[in-house]
Amino acid sequence: ILQSMFANPRTTFHGDHYRVTDAPLFPKPVQSPLPIFIGARKSKGMRLAARYGQEWNTTDFNWIVESPGKEPHEVMRLFQRACADEGRDLGSIEASTLAFLAFEDDRAAAGQAEFYRKHRGQLPVIGNSNALCKAVERVEAAGFSQICACSVTLGVNYDGIRRGMERFMKEVGARF
């Protein structure tokens, strides 16, 4: 439906779950085609990302922490399989992961990262810039082209997040 609405003056679609009749979309996106970003952790969502997406994102970052030094985790193998099943070249889709990273000397941010570990099951990497670089290297080696650094583990309030992001780009991002 979205692809048709982005490209056509009006869209009609009658499917099992959604129906639109003569639906307009105005103004049209500036980018054509508008990139579709699909976040998925399970195989059904990954198939949709492989079929329709220009970027796939997973929040399954725990394997970076749990399996350092091993081959790419099942999450990437599942996505590779989804691309193959959809006849899509894996290289035609940006692959990104949400990463929970915190500098160990920022006690508030490290505490926030621990909150995510305890209450959300997300395993953060808490360490100095070298430790965070190693996590980024693992992500890159696994076939991901981008990291979405979770802002709430780089700082607690607006100013802390801004400082944490700036520090991350200076101490970690600049190395890549």
Summary of the structure (lengths in Angstrom):
residues: 176
radius of gyration: 19.0
end to end distance: 37.8
largest distance: 56.6
contacts: 505
relative contact order: 0.12
helix: 47%
strand: 19%
